[in-house]
Structures are given as C-alpha cells and as structure tokens.
Amino acid sequence: MRVLMRSDVAEWLGADAVGLSDEQAARVDAAFAVIMSRYAGPDKAVEREAALGAAAQVVLGRASLDEISMLWHQAKEIERDGSRRCPVRWS
C-alpha cells in the first residue's frame, strides 16, 4: 500500500518527496500537519520553516532529534546573548 502525501507537503519537500518510504511519508505528513497548526500565520513563518526543515531532516535520517535540539538551544543562546549585548534604547 502506498501512503499518499498531501500535495503541499510533497511540494515543500521537492525532490526529497520522491524517495520516501511509506513510513517516512506518513511521518512527514503528520509532522507537517502539527507544525502548520502550531505555527500558523505570517508572523510565525520563520519558526514554521525551521520546524518543517528540522522535521524533514529527522524523517529523512539526515539528523537526529538530539542534534536538532542541540542546534536549537545553541541558536537560542546566541539570540539571547545578542539581545543582552545590543539592548534597544529609545530616545
């Protein structure tokens, strides 16, 4: 049985959608639905794209959840450090 993937998921994955197993297709389709719901709206576009990319990397076996988590925490620390170093001053 071939698992059908939503067209928007396949479009987002591009060439990577072609080689997915049924299990991978089902996993990425489910992850896509959760992410699109959680990060809905134009103000969440950056977070949405990052989450979609991370989910795809994990499902495709290119990264582990531990690696994605570590990178996310490093990015948040850099963001916090940058905010501390460059506070906004309103005159």
WOCORRA-V380568 format. One record per helix or strand of 2 or more residues. SS is the DSSP state (H for helix, E for strand). FROM is the first residue (numbers start at 1). LEN is the number of residues. If there is no record, write none. Layout:
ss from len
SS FROM LEN
SS FROM LEN
//
This chain:
ss from len
H 7 11
H 22 17
H 42 18
H 65 21
//
